[in-house]
């Protein structure tokens, strides 16, 4: 098939390029950091369904326009509805987003995620569902949800729980920004390719008549590099991370971190302490529990649990921190959220556990229904 392109005629938020057997999905909202919304999900779902049944399509490439892969879900767009007590739109959109994640995770053809830039939050979670997760020297990865009174969601608790030691807890609780090199070393990425070679990589993929996982691997070998880990990388101090983030409570994690800072005061440790102290105490405790639960859960179970958590967050009956966080970061932009409770010790285990419970006696409450006919069987390309 000759190279060409198609896009959504109204919003142009998703661009789909065709190059022989390759279909390239491009997030096209660079001014909004390529944040994902229901309309974009609808376009992707339709395209993925079509291409999965098309024998002339061998591989799917997903990337973002500009310097950002994706900053995740556009929850700020629901802010005023949520304040007015109308959380149905947000829940409906989130339901579809989770099912889109599941479709990527169960896709029957190779999916290549090209993360040549910033990849954050829900965008990071989406990228983890690719068989091949490509990073470059421009990649910056972060999961900053706890700073808006939310939690690392859309199934990323599963991936964080699979990382070496307690590196996943470190990333989720601190929102630390890590490089493509660190992503490769930790297993979040499968291959490191120089940005100048990405177009050549895409062209090579398009030349293969029939695409399968082994064929993609062979092409990637031509372009992949093994960069050295940065000298100041926190991943190089996994022993300290494990010592601190293996503790059973957020309070103990923070206390142990502060003790380590007094001993050596490495930059990443200082940043971790400052970050955790600025995050929502409620979000920190939910984040820790969710990652720990992820270690003994399937990916489907993680998606279902995140749906439960999300519903509690946007209903605002157990906590209003997400409303305050979105206000402080994206609406008023004063970046001075007033968390309630303000201290970790004021967030009880009882409150945290309530977030993880379904409300069977509430007629407005439902559970995530995942299709039984789509099973997650991924090509093994990394420790994830």
C-alpha positions as CSV (number, residue, x, y, z in Angstrom):
1,X,0.0,0.0,0.0
2,X,1.3,3.4,-0.9
3,X,2.2,5.8,1.9
4,X,-0.6,8.1,2.9
5,X,-2.3,9.6,5.9
6,X,-5.8,10.1,7.4
7,X,-7.0,12.1,10.3
8,X,-10.1,12.9,12.3
9,X,-11.9,15.5,10.1
10,X,-13.3,17.6,13.0
11,X,-10.7,17.7,15.7
12,X,-7.6,16.3,14.1
13,X,-6.5,15.1,17.5
14,X,-5.4,11.8,16.2
15,X,-3.4,11.4,12.9
16,X,-3.0,8.0,11.3
17,X,-0.3,7.6,8.8
18,X,0.0,4.6,6.4
19,X,3.3,3.3,5.1
20,X,2.9,-0.1,3.4
21,X,2.2,-2.6,6.2
22,X,2.7,-0.1,9.0
23,X,0.0,2.1,10.6
24,X,1.3,4.9,12.7
25,X,-1.1,6.5,15.3
26,X,0.0,10.0,16.3
27,X,-1.4,12.0,19.3
28,X,-1.8,15.5,17.9
29,X,-2.5,17.8,20.8
30,X,1.0,19.2,21.5
31,X,-0.3,22.3,23.2
32,X,-2.2,20.1,25.7
33,X,0.9,17.8,26.1
34,X,-1.0,15.3,23.9
35,X,-3.3,14.5,26.8
36,X,-5.9,11.9,25.9
37,X,-9.6,12.5,25.8
38,X,-12.6,10.2,25.0
39,X,-12.8,11.4,21.4
40,X,-9.2,10.3,20.8
41,X,-9.9,7.0,22.5
42,X,-12.9,6.5,20.2
43,X,-10.8,7.1,17.1
44,X,-8.0,4.7,18.3
45,X,-10.5,1.9,19.2
46,X,-12.1,2.1,15.8
47,X,-8.7,2.1,14.0
48,X,-7.3,-0.8,16.1
49,X,-10.3,-2.9,15.5
50,X,-10.0,-2.3,11.8
51,X,-6.3,-3.0,11.5
52,X,-6.4,-6.1,13.6
53,X,-8.7,-7.7,11.0
54,X,-6.7,-6.4,8.0
55,X,-4.1,-8.9,6.8
56,X,-2.2,-6.2,5.0
57,X,-1.4,-4.4,8.3
58,X,1.5,-6.0,10.2
59,X,2.5,-3.5,12.9
60,X,1.1,-0.6,14.8
61,X,3.3,2.3,15.8
62,X,2.1,4.8,18.5
63,X,3.8,8.2,19.1
64,X,3.1,11.8,19.9
65,X,3.4,15.0,17.9
66,X,6.1,17.4,19.1
67,X,8.3,16.9,22.2
68,X,5.7,14.9,24.2
69,X,4.5,11.3,23.8
70,X,1.5,11.9,26.1
71,X,0.9,13.4,29.5
72,X,-2.1,11.1,30.1
73,X,-5.8,11.6,30.6
74,X,-7.3,15.1,30.4
75,X,-9.0,15.1,33.8
76,X,-8.9,18.9,34.0
77,X,-11.5,19.0,31.2
78,X,-14.0,17.4,33.7
79,X,-13.1,19.7,36.6
80,X,-16.2,22.0,36.5
81,X,-18.5,19.1,36.0
82,X,-17.0,17.3,39.0
83,X,-17.3,20.4,41.2
84,X,-21.0,20.5,40.3
85,X,-21.3,16.9,41.4
86,X,-21.7,15.5,37.9
87,X,-19.0,12.7,37.8
88,X,-20.8,10.5,35.2
89,X,-18.9,11.9,32.2
90,X,-15.6,11.4,33.9
91,X,-16.4,7.9,34.9
92,X,-17.8,7.0,31.4
93,X,-14.6,8.4,29.8
94,X,-12.4,6.5,32.3
95,X,-14.2,3.3,31.6
96,X,-13.5,3.6,27.9
97,X,-9.9,4.5,28.6
98,X,-9.3,1.4,30.7
99,X,-10.9,-0.8,28.0
100,X,-8.6,0.9,25.4
101,X,-5.6,0.0,27.6
102,X,-6.8,-3.6,27.6
103,X,-7.2,-3.6,23.9
104,X,-3.6,-2.5,23.4
105,X,-2.5,-5.2,26.0
106,X,-4.4,-7.9,24.1
107,X,-3.6,-6.8,20.6
108,X,-2.9,-9.6,18.2
109,X,-0.3,-7.7,16.2
110,X,3.0,-6.1,17.4
111,X,2.6,-2.6,18.9
112,X,5.7,-0.3,18.9
113,X,5.5,2.6,21.3
114,X,7.9,5.4,20.3
115,X,8.5,7.6,23.3
116,X,10.7,10.3,21.9
117,X,10.0,13.0,24.5
118,X,8.0,13.4,27.7
119,X,5.8,10.5,28.8
120,X,3.8,11.0,32.0
121,X,1.0,9.6,34.0
122,X,-1.7,7.9,32.0
123,X,0.4,8.3,28.9
124,X,3.1,6.3,30.6
125,X,0.6,3.6,31.5
126,X,-0.6,3.4,27.9
127,X,2.9,3.1,26.6
128,X,3.6,0.1,28.9
129,X,1.1,-2.0,27.0
130,X,3.3,-2.0,23.9
131,X,5.3,-5.1,23.0
132,X,8.1,-2.9,22.1
133,X,8.7,0.3,24.1
134,X,11.3,2.5,22.4
135,X,13.0,5.4,24.1
136,X,15.6,7.9,23.0
137,X,18.0,10.5,24.4
138,X,15.0,12.9,24.6
139,X,12.7,10.7,26.7
140,X,11.7,11.8,30.2
141,X,9.4,9.5,32.2
142,X,7.4,10.6,35.2
143,X,4.3,9.5,37.2
144,X,3.3,12.7,39.1
145,X,-0.3,12.0,40.0
146,X,0.2,12.2,43.8
147,X,0.9,15.9,43.3
148,X,-2.6,16.6,42.1
149,X,-4.3,14.5,44.8
150,X,-4.7,11.5,42.5
151,X,-2.9,8.2,42.1
152,X,-0.8,6.4,39.4
153,X,-3.7,4.8,37.5
154,X,-4.9,3.0,34.4
155,X,-3.1,-0.1,35.3
156,X,0.4,1.2,35.9
157,X,0.4,-0.3,39.4
158,X,1.0,-3.6,37.7
159,X,4.1,-2.5,35.8
160,X,5.5,-0.6,38.8
161,X,5.1,-3.7,40.9
162,X,7.1,-5.7,38.5
163,X,10.2,-3.5,38.6
164,X,13.4,-4.5,40.4
165,X,13.2,-4.3,44.2
166,X,11.1,-1.3,45.2
167,X,11.9,0.9,42.3
168,X,8.2,1.1,41.4
169,X,7.3,2.5,44.8
170,X,10.1,5.1,44.4
171,X,8.7,6.2,41.1
172,X,5.1,6.3,42.2
173,X,5.6,8.0,45.5
174,X,8.1,10.7,44.4
175,X,7.1,11.4,40.8
176,X,10.8,11.3,40.0
177,X,11.7,12.1,36.4
178,X,13.9,9.5,34.8
179,X,15.7,9.3,31.4
180,X,15.4,6.8,28.6
181,X,18.6,5.2,29.8
182,X,17.1,4.6,33.2
183,X,13.9,3.3,31.6
184,X,15.9,0.8,29.6
185,X,18.0,-0.3,32.7
186,X,14.9,-0.8,34.8
187,X,12.9,-2.6,32.2
188,X,10.3,0.1,31.5
189,X,11.7,0.3,28.0
190,X,12.7,-2.5,25.7
191,X,15.1,-0.6,23.3
192,X,17.0,2.6,23.2
193,X,17.3,4.2,19.7
194,X,18.8,7.5,18.8
195,X,16.2,10.0,17.8
196,X,18.0,10.7,14.5
197,X,17.4,7.0,13.6
198,X,13.7,6.8,14.2
199,X,12.6,7.6,10.7
200,X,15.0,5.0,9.3
201,X,13.6,2.5,11.8
202,X,10.1,3.2,10.7
203,X,11.1,2.7,7.1
204,X,12.8,-0.6,7.8
205,X,9.7,-1.9,9.6
206,X,7.6,-1.0,6.6
207,X,9.7,-3.1,4.3
208,X,8.9,-6.4,5.9
209,X,6.1,-8.2,4.0
210,X,4.7,-10.0,7.0
211,X,5.2,-8.6,10.5
212,X,5.6,-10.6,13.6
213,X,7.4,-10.2,16.9
214,X,10.6,-11.8,15.8
215,X,10.7,-9.7,12.7
216,X,10.4,-6.5,14.7
217,X,13.1,-7.7,17.0
218,X,15.5,-8.3,14.1
219,X,14.9,-4.8,12.8
220,X,15.3,-3.2,16.2
221,X,18.6,-4.9,16.7
222,X,20.0,-2.8,13.8
223,X,19.2,0.5,15.6
224,X,19.3,-0.4,19.3
225,X,22.0,1.0,21.6
226,X,23.1,0.1,25.1
227,X,23.9,3.5,26.7
228,X,25.7,3.8,30.0
229,X,23.6,4.6,33.1
230,X,24.0,8.2,34.3
231,X,26.4,8.5,37.2
232,X,23.8,10.3,39.3
233,X,21.0,7.9,38.5
234,X,18.9,6.8,41.4
235,X,18.6,3.4,39.8
236,X,22.3,2.9,40.4
237,X,21.5,3.2,44.1
238,X,18.8,0.5,44.1
239,X,20.2,-0.7,47.4
240,X,19.3,2.6,49.1
241,X,15.9,2.6,47.3
242,X,15.1,-0.9,48.5
243,X,16.2,0.0,52.1
244,X,13.8,3.0,52.2
245,X,10.9,2.0,50.0
246,X,10.5,-1.5,51.3
247,X,9.0,-0.2,54.5
248,X,5.4,-1.0,55.3
249,X,4.1,2.5,55.6
250,X,4.6,5.9,53.9
251,X,5.6,7.4,57.2
252,X,8.4,4.8,57.7
253,X,9.6,5.3,54.0
254,X,9.8,9.0,54.5
255,X,11.6,8.7,57.8
256,X,14.1,6.3,56.5
257,X,14.7,8.5,53.5
258,X,15.4,11.5,55.8
259,X,17.9,9.5,57.7
260,X,19.7,8.6,54.5
261,X,19.8,12.3,53.5
262,X,21.5,13.1,56.7
263,X,24.2,10.5,55.9
264,X,25.1,11.4,52.4
265,X,22.5,13.9,51.0
266,X,22.5,12.7,47.4
267,X,20.5,15.0,45.1
268,X,17.9,12.3,44.2
269,X,17.3,11.6,47.9
270,X,16.7,15.3,48.7
271,X,14.3,15.5,45.8
272,X,12.4,12.4,46.9
273,X,11.9,13.8,50.4
274,X,10.8,17.2,49.2
275,X,8.5,15.7,46.6
276,X,6.8,13.4,49.1
277,X,6.3,16.2,51.6
278,X,4.5,18.3,48.9
279,X,2.2,15.5,47.7
280,X,-1.3,14.6,48.9
281,X,-0.9,12.4,52.1
282,X,-4.0,10.5,51.1
283,X,-2.7,9.9,47.6
284,X,0.6,8.7,48.9
285,X,-1.0,6.1,51.0
286,X,-3.3,4.9,48.3
287,X,-0.5,4.8,45.8
288,X,1.6,2.6,48.1
289,X,-1.2,0.2,48.8
290,X,-2.1,0.0,45.1
291,X,1.4,-0.9,44.0
292,X,1.7,-3.5,46.8
293,X,-1.6,-5.0,45.6
294,X,-0.3,-5.0,42.1
295,X,2.4,-7.5,43.0
296,X,-0.3,-10.2,43.6
297,X,-2.7,-9.2,40.9
298,X,-3.2,-9.8,37.2
299,X,-3.2,-6.9,34.8
300,X,-7.0,-7.2,34.5
301,X,-7.4,-7.1,38.3
302,X,-5.3,-3.9,38.4
303,X,-7.5,-2.3,35.8
304,X,-10.6,-3.2,37.7
305,X,-9.1,-1.9,41.0
306,X,-8.2,1.4,39.3
307,X,-11.7,1.8,38.1
308,X,-12.9,1.4,41.7
309,X,-10.4,3.9,43.0
310,X,-11.2,6.4,40.2
311,X,-14.9,6.4,41.1
312,X,-14.1,7.1,44.7
313,X,-11.8,9.9,43.8
314,X,-14.1,11.8,41.5
315,X,-17.2,11.3,43.7
316,X,-15.4,13.2,46.3
317,X,-17.1,11.6,49.3
318,X,-13.9,10.1,50.9
319,X,-11.5,12.9,49.9
320,X,-11.6,16.2,47.9
321,X,-7.9,16.3,47.3
322,X,-8.2,15.7,43.6
323,X,-10.4,18.8,43.2
324,X,-7.9,20.8,45.1
325,X,-4.9,19.4,43.2
326,X,-6.4,20.0,39.8
327,X,-7.3,23.6,40.9
328,X,-3.8,24.4,42.1
329,X,-2.0,22.9,39.2
330,X,-4.1,23.4,36.1
331,X,-6.9,25.9,36.9
332,X,-5.5,28.7,39.2
333,X,-2.0,27.5,38.8
334,X,-0.9,28.8,42.1
335,X,0.7,25.4,42.9
336,X,-0.2,25.7,46.5
337,X,-2.7,22.9,47.1
338,X,-4.2,22.6,50.6
339,X,-4.5,18.9,51.3
340,X,-7.1,17.5,53.7
341,X,-5.8,15.8,55.8
342,X,-2.5,17.7,55.7
343,X,-0.4,15.1,57.5
344,X,0.3,11.5,56.8
345,X,-0.5,10.4,60.4
346,X,-4.0,11.9,59.9
347,X,-4.8,9.5,57.0
348,X,-6.1,6.4,58.6
349,X,-5.9,2.8,57.3
350,X,-9.7,2.7,57.5
351,X,-10.0,5.6,55.1
352,X,-7.4,4.2,52.7
353,X,-9.2,0.8,52.7
354,X,-12.5,2.4,51.8
355,X,-11.1,3.6,48.5
356,X,-10.5,0.0,47.5
357,X,-14.1,-1.2,48.3
358,X,-16.9,-1.5,45.7
359,X,-20.3,-0.1,46.8
360,X,-22.6,-3.0,46.0
361,X,-25.5,-1.2,47.7
362,X,-25.2,1.9,45.5
363,X,-27.4,1.8,42.4
364,X,-25.0,4.3,40.7
365,X,-22.0,2.0,41.2
366,X,-20.8,-0.5,38.6
367,X,-17.6,-2.5,38.1
368,X,-15.4,-2.6,35.0
369,X,-16.5,-5.3,32.6
370,X,-13.5,-6.6,30.6
371,X,-14.2,-8.7,27.5
372,X,-13.6,-12.4,28.2
373,X,-12.6,-13.2,24.6
374,X,-9.4,-11.0,24.7
375,X,-6.6,-12.5,26.8
376,X,-3.3,-10.7,27.5
377,X,-0.6,-12.7,25.8
378,X,2.4,-10.5,25.2
379,X,5.6,-11.1,23.2
380,X,8.3,-11.3,25.8
381,X,10.8,-8.5,25.1
382,X,11.7,-7.4,28.6
383,X,11.3,-8.2,32.3
384,X,7.8,-6.7,32.2
